[in-house]
C-alpha cells in the first residue's frame, strides 16, 4: 500500500528513472497505483493545533470587510476539530483510482476513470487554486456514466484528473519554471502515456488558463477546451466599449471588485515563501487564506463547510501552500506575448463567478463555438453545481462531434 504523510513522504518500493517528454510508454510500471492515507499522528497533530488556536484581534464589525472574520474562523475551527471527518473524505478520494507517475523528473498524481462506454471521449479536468483534484470528485460519475445521470451513452468521457505540479500529491515540486505552458506540456505527456492520442480539456480559473494554453499550442489530436472563465480584459482602446450595455458594465464592475479583494494574487505572485511560512505552521492560517471558497464573504458561495475543510485539510496535510503559490510567482515572470487561441472553445458562465465579457473573449479566442450562462453557482461550480457543469461539458463536445 502506498501511504502519504507530511513527514514520511510517498512510500514506494519502485523508483522510476527520469523521463523526458515522451508521447507514449510501453512500460506499465511507469504508472503505479496510489492510496491516500494520512497517518493518525498527523490528524492528531492537526486537532491539537486547532485546540491551541489564537485568533487575531477582531475588526470593529468582525465582518468580511477586512478579510476572514474571527466569528467565521471560531465556528469553523470548532467544527473542524470536533466534527469534520477526514477519513470519510479520504475514502471518497480513494473511491476512484489514484495513480502516480514521473514526467521529466516530476511526480504527477492523477485520478484516471475510464468509461465503460465504447468510444468515450478522453477528457482532462484541470482544477484551480485554492482547490485540488478533489474539485471534480462529484463530476466523475456524471461524465463517465452519463446514462445514469440523464445523458446519452455517446456523450461519455474517460476522465483524467491530475493534481497540478506543486499541488497535493504532485510533490515535491522539482525545479523552477512551472508556468501554464510547462504544465500543459507535462499533462499532454500524461494523456499520451495513458494511451490517449486525442482528448479534450476542461478547466476553471488556473485550470481554465492552462486549458487555453492547450488551445494556443494545439497539440496533435487536441479536440478543444471547455472553461468556466476566459480572462480577457480591456486593451485600452475606447472602441472596445461600443455597444456595451448594463450587462457588460456590471461584468467590469465585478472585475474591479475581485481585484480589490483578491490580495492573495499579488502575495502569491511576489512573496509566496513568506506567506507560506506562516500558513505551514498554522492550519487556521490555511483556512483564513482560503477565503476565496467563501467568495470573500459576499454571501454568494454555495461551497459547503465540509467541501472547504476537505480542500484546506488536503493543503495542510501535504504542506503545499508554498509550492502551490509558486505557480503564481513563475507565471508572473514568464515571457507571455498576446496570442489568439484558435482551438474550438466552449464557455460556461455562472452568475456568481467572474463574468467573462464576450466581446473581449472573442477578440482573444477566435473559435468560441459554445456559450452558456447559468443563474446559480459561482467560482467553484464543479463543487457547487457538478451536474450542471458536467451537462455543459457534454453539450460542448457533442456539438463538436456533430459539426
C-alpha positions in Angstrom: 0.0 0.0 0.0 1.2 3.5 -0.8 0.9 5.9 2.0 1.3 9.7 2.2 2.2 11.6 5.3 3.6 15.1 5.8 6.8 13.9 7.2 7.1 10.5 5.7 6.5 11.4 2.1 5.4 8.9 -0.5 6.4 5.3 0.3 7.0 3.1 -2.6 9.5 0.3 -3.5 9.6 1.4 -7.1 11.6 4.5 -8.2 11.4 5.0 -11.9 14.1 6.8 -13.9 13.8 10.4 -15.0 11.7 10.5 -18.1 11.6 13.2 -20.8 8.7 14.5 -22.8 7.5 11.2 -24.3 4.4 10.5 -26.4 3.6 7.1 -25.0 5.1 4.4 -22.8 5.1 0.7 -23.2 6.2 0.1 -19.6 3.2 -0.2 -17.3 5.4 0.1 -14.2 5.8 3.8 -15.0 2.3 4.3 -13.8 1.6 2.9 -10.3 -1.4 2.8 -8.0 -1.6 5.3 -5.1 -3.6 5.2 -1.9 -4.2 8.3 0.2 -3.7 7.5 3.9 -2.8 10.3 6.2 -1.3 9.0 9.5 -3.3 9.2 12.7 -0.4 11.1 14.2 -0.8 13.8 11.6 -4.6 14.0 12.2 -4.0 14.2 16.0 -1.4 16.9 15.5 -3.9 19.0 13.4 -6.5 18.6 16.2 -4.0 19.7 18.8 -3.0 22.7 16.8 -6.7 23.7 16.3 -7.3 23.4 20.0 -4.5 25.9 20.6 -5.8 28.5 18.1 -5.0 32.1 18.8 -7.2 34.4 16.7 -6.2 38.0 15.8 -7.8 40.9 17.4 -11.1 41.3 15.7 -12.2 44.2 13.4 -14.8 46.5 14.8 -17.7 44.8 13.0 -16.0 41.4 12.7 -17.3 41.0 9.2 -15.6 40.2 5.9 -14.8 43.8 5.0 -11.1 43.4 6.2 -10.7 39.7 5.4 -11.7 36.5 7.0 -13.5 37.4 10.3 -12.9 35.8 13.7 -16.6 34.7 14.0 -16.3 32.5 10.9 -13.0 31.2 11.9 -14.0 30.4 15.5 -17.1 28.4 14.4 -15.3 26.6 11.5 -12.3 25.7 13.7 -14.6 24.1 16.3 -16.4 22.1 13.6 -13.0 21.1 12.0 -11.7 19.9 15.4 -14.8 18.2 16.8 -16.9 17.1 13.8 -15.2 17.1 10.5 -14.5 13.5 9.3 -11.2 13.5 7.3 -11.4 9.7 7.0 -14.7 9.9 5.2 -13.3 12.4 2.7 -10.2 10.3 2.3 -12.5 7.3 1.5 -14.2 9.5 -1.2 -10.9 10.3 -2.8 -9.8 6.6 -2.7 -13.1 5.5 -4.2 -11.7 6.4 -7.6 -8.4 5.0 -9.0 -5.5 7.2 -7.9 -2.1 6.9 -9.6 1.4 8.3 -9.6 3.9 8.7 -12.5 7.1 10.6 -13.2 7.4 13.0 -16.1 10.7 14.8 -16.7 11.6 14.2 -13.0 8.3 15.5 -11.6 5.9 13.3 -9.7 2.4 13.6 -11.1 -0.6 12.4 -9.1 -3.8 11.8 -11.0 -7.1 10.1 -11.0 -8.0 8.0 -14.0 -11.5 6.7 -14.6 -12.1 5.1 -18.0 -15.7 5.0 -19.1 -17.4 1.6 -19.7 -19.0 3.2 -22.8 -17.4 2.4 -26.1 -15.6 5.3 -27.9 -15.8 7.5 -24.8 -14.0 10.9 -25.3 -10.8 11.3 -23.2 -11.1 14.4 -21.0 -8.6 16.1 -18.9 -10.1 18.0 -15.9 -7.9 20.8 -14.5 -8.5 22.2 -11.0 -7.9 25.7 -9.7 -6.4 27.4 -6.6 -7.1 27.0 -3.7 -8.7 23.9 -4.9 -7.3 20.5 -5.9 -8.2 17.3 -7.8 -11.0 17.0 -5.2 -12.8 19.8 -7.0 -14.1 17.2 -9.5 -15.0 14.2 -7.4 -18.7 14.8 -7.8 -18.4 15.2 -11.6 -16.6 12.0 -12.4 -19.7 9.7 -12.4 -21.9 12.1 -14.5 -19.1 12.3 -17.1 -18.1 8.6 -17.2 -21.6 7.2 -16.9 -23.9 9.8 -18.5 -26.8 7.4 -19.0 -27.2 7.0 -15.2 -27.3 10.8 -15.0 -29.8 11.7 -17.6 -27.4 11.8 -20.6 -26.6 9.7 -23.6 -24.1 6.9 -23.9 -22.4 8.7 -26.8 -21.6 11.6 -24.5 -19.4 9.5 -22.2 -15.9 10.6 -21.2 -12.9 8.7 -19.9 -11.7 11.1 -17.2 -8.2 12.1 -16.1 -8.0 14.5 -13.1 -4.4 15.4 -12.3 -3.0 17.3 -9.3 -1.2 20.2 -10.9 2.5 20.1 -10.2 3.1 21.6 -6.8 -0.4 20.8 -5.5 -1.4 18.0 -3.3 0.3 14.8 -4.1 2.1 16.1 -7.2 5.0 17.0 -5.0 7.8 17.7 -4.2 8.0 20.3 -6.9 11.1 19.7 -9.0 12.9 22.8 -10.3 11.6 26.1 -11.5 9.6 27.5 -14.4 6.2 25.8 -13.7 4.2 28.1 -15.9 0.9 27.5 -17.7 2.8 26.3 -20.8 5.0 23.9 -18.9 2.1 22.4 -17.0 0.1 21.9 -20.3 3.0 20.2 -22.0 3.6 17.9 -19.0 -0.1 16.9 -18.9 -0.1 16.2 -22.6 2.7 13.7 -21.9 0.4 12.2 -19.2 -2.5 11.8 -21.6 -0.4 10.1 -24.2 1.2 7.9 -21.6 -2.3 6.7 -20.7 -2.8 5.8 -24.4 -4.9 8.8 -25.4 -3.8 10.3 -28.7 -6.8 12.6 -28.8 -8.5 14.4 -25.9 -10.3 17.5 -24.7 -9.7 19.7 -21.7 -12.0 21.4 -19.1 -10.8 23.9 -16.5 -11.7 26.6 -14.1 -9.6 29.7 -13.1 -6.0 28.4 -13.1 -7.3 25.3 -14.9 -9.0 27.5 -17.4 -5.8 29.3 -18.2 -3.9 26.1 -18.6 -6.7 24.8 -20.8 -6.3 27.9 -23.0 -2.6 27.1 -23.2 -3.5 23.8 -24.8 -5.6 25.8 -27.3 -2.7 28.1 -28.1 -0.3 25.1 -28.5 -2.9 22.9 -30.2 -1.1 19.6 -29.9 -1.9 16.7 -32.3 -5.3 15.2 -31.6 -6.4 18.1 -29.4 -10.2 18.4 -29.6 -10.9 21.6 -27.8 -11.4 23.3 -24.5 -14.3 24.0 -22.2 -13.8 26.6 -19.5 -15.7 28.5 -16.8 -13.8 31.7 -17.5 -11.9 33.4 -20.3 -9.8 36.1 -18.7 -9.9 38.8 -21.3 -9.7 42.4 -20.3 -9.9 45.8 -21.9 -6.9 46.7 -24.0 -7.3 50.4 -23.6 -9.0 51.0 -26.9 -12.2 53.0 -26.3 -13.7 51.5 -29.4 -13.9 48.1 -27.5 -16.7 49.5 -25.4 -19.0 50.4 -28.3 -22.3 48.6 -27.9 -21.8 47.8 -24.2 -24.9 47.7 -22.1 -25.7 47.2 -18.4 -24.6 43.6 -18.5 -21.1 44.3 -19.8 -20.6 47.2 -17.4 -21.7 45.0 -14.5 -19.1 42.5 -15.5 -16.5 45.2 -15.5 -17.6 46.3 -12.0 -17.2 42.6 -10.9 -13.7 42.6 -12.2 -12.8 45.7 -10.2 -14.4 44.2 -7.1 -12.4 41.0 -7.4 -9.2 42.9 -7.9 -10.0 44.9 -4.7 -10.4 41.8 -2.5 -8.1 39.3 -4.2 -4.9 40.3 -2.5 -3.7 36.7 -2.5 -2.9 37.0 -6.2 -0.4 39.7 -5.5 1.1 38.0 -2.4 1.4 34.6 -4.2 3.0 36.2 -7.3 5.5 38.3 -5.3 6.3 36.6 -1.9 5.0 33.1 -1.9 7.5 31.7 0.5 6.8 34.5 3.1 3.1 33.8 3.4 3.7 30.0 3.2 5.9 30.2 6.3 3.0 31.4 8.4 0.5 29.1 6.8 2.7 26.0 7.1 2.7 26.4 10.9 -1.0 27.3 11.3 -4.0 25.4 10.0 -6.2 28.3 10.9 -4.0 30.4 8.6 -4.6 28.0 5.8 -8.3 28.2 6.4 -8.3 32.0 6.5 -6.1 32.4 3.4 -8.6 30.2 1.5 -11.4 32.8 1.8 -12.0 32.6 -2.0 -14.1 29.5 -1.2 -16.5 31.9 0.6 -16.3 34.4 -2.3 -14.7 36.7 0.2 -17.8 36.6 2.3 -20.2 38.3 -0.2 -22.9 35.7 0.5 -23.0 34.0 -2.9 -20.9 30.9 -2.4 -22.6 27.6 -2.4 -19.5 25.6 -1.4 -20.2 23.7 1.8 -18.2 23.7 5.0 -17.2 20.1 4.5 -16.0 20.9 1.0 -14.0 23.8 2.2 -12.4 21.8 5.0 -11.6 18.9 2.7 -9.6 21.3 0.5 -7.9 23.1 3.4 -7.1 19.8 5.1 -5.5 18.5 1.9 -3.3 21.5 1.6 -2.4 21.3 5.3 -1.5 17.6 5.3 0.6 17.8 2.2 2.1 21.2 3.3 1.8 22.6 -0.2 0.9 26.2 0.2 4.4 27.3 -0.8 4.6 25.1 -3.9 1.0 25.9 -5.0 1.7 29.6 -4.6 4.9 29.3 -6.6 2.8 28.8 -9.8 1.7 32.5 -9.4 5.3 33.6 -9.0 6.5 31.8 -12.0 3.7 32.9 -14.3 4.1 36.5 -13.3 7.7 36.3 -14.5 7.1 34.3 -17.7 7.5 36.0 -21.1 4.0 36.0 -22.3 3.0 37.5 -25.6 -0.5 38.2 -26.8 -1.8 35.2 -28.8 -5.2 34.3 -30.1 -6.5 30.9 -29.2 -7.9 29.3 -32.4 -9.0 26.0 -31.0 -12.7 25.1 -30.5 -13.7 26.7 -27.3 -16.8 26.4 -25.0 -17.6 28.8 -22.1 -20.0 28.3 -19.2 -20.5 31.5 -17.2 -22.0 31.2 -13.7 -23.9 34.0 -12.1 -21.7 34.5 -9.0 -18.4 33.9 -10.8 -16.1 36.1 -12.9 -18.2 37.4 -15.7 -16.4 36.8 -18.9 -17.1 39.7 -21.3 -17.9 38.1 -24.6 -16.6 40.9 -26.8 -13.2 40.7 -25.1 -13.2 36.9 -25.1 -13.9 36.8 -28.9 -11.0 39.2 -29.5 -8.6 36.7 -27.8 -10.3 33.4 -28.8 -11.3 33.1 -32.5 -13.4 29.9 -32.3 -15.9 30.2 -29.5 -18.5 27.7 -30.6 -20.4 27.2 -27.3 -21.6 29.8 -24.7 -24.0 29.2 -21.8 -24.9 31.3 -18.8 -26.3 29.8 -15.6 -28.3 31.6 -12.9 -26.9 29.8 -9.9 -23.4 28.9 -8.6 -20.1 30.6 -8.7 -16.3 30.3 -8.9 -16.3 26.7 -7.7 -19.2 25.5 -9.9 -17.6 22.0 -10.1 -18.4 21.6 -6.4 -21.5 23.8 -6.3 -23.3 22.5 -9.3 -21.4 19.4 -10.6 -24.3 18.0 -12.7 -24.8 21.4 -14.4 -21.1 21.7 -15.3 -21.0 18.1 -16.5 -24.0 18.6 -18.6 -22.5 21.7 -20.3 -19.3 19.8 -21.0 -21.3 17.1 -22.6 -23.2 19.6 -24.7 -20.0 21.3 -25.9 -18.2 18.2 -27.1 -21.4 16.8 -28.6 -21.6 20.0 -30.6 -18.0 19.4 -31.9 -18.9 15.9 -32.9 -21.9 17.0 -34.9 -20.2 20.0 -36.5 
